[in-house]
Amino acid sequence: NSWYASWTSLAPTDNCIITDVRIENEAEFIKDNDGVIIQIIGSKRPTKNSDHLSERGIDKSFIDKIIKNDSTKTKLKGEATKLWKELTGNKE
């Protein structure tokens, strides 16, 4: 996974967002580095007919927060921004 290799070589000290975590070793790495995993749940998610490891998702025990994406893009952006501010302490 390219972000995983980049992350381990750079070891960022600032807050960052990883937009796609599908495999448990990725989730473990994030949690081991004090990261927070947020799941976005859509109301009309298409069903995937794949048994591939990357399509199964990560164990629910890794998930810290859930955002429901059941309305508009504006509402989703507002929920994500609110959570980002909460997690980073950014009051702007």
CORRA-V534375 format. One record per residue. N is the residue number from 0. D_CENTER is the distance of its C-alpha to the mean C-alpha in Angstrom with 2 decimals. Layout:
# CORRA-V534375
n,d_center
N,D_CENTER
N,D_CENTER
This chain:
# CORRA-V534375
n,d_center
0,15.19
1,15.87
2,12.95
3,13.54
4,17.21
5,16.89
6,14.83
7,17.39
8,20.25
9,19.34
10,17.86
11,16.67
12,17.89
13,16.31
14,13.00
15,10.65
16,7.40
17,6.15
18,5.54
19,6.08
20,6.13
21,9.24
22,11.63
23,12.24
24,13.70
25,10.55
26,8.92
27,12.37
28,12.55
29,9.63
30,11.25
31,14.63
32,14.02
33,13.28
34,9.57
35,7.54
36,4.67
37,4.30
38,5.55
39,7.61
40,10.98
41,13.70
42,17.30
43,18.67
44,16.41
45,18.76
46,19.65
47,19.26
48,22.27
49,20.99
50,21.10
51,19.41
52,17.11
53,14.22
54,14.73
55,14.83
56,11.20
57,10.49
58,12.71
59,12.04
60,13.24
61,10.09
62,8.27
63,9.34
64,9.00
65,9.30
66,10.17
67,12.90
68,13.57
69,17.25
70,19.17
71,19.39
72,17.25
73,18.80
74,17.72
75,14.05
76,14.33
77,16.19
78,13.77
79,10.89
80,13.66
81,14.99
82,11.95
83,11.62
84,15.34
85,15.25
86,12.99
87,14.90
88,18.25
89,18.80
90,21.41
91,22.06
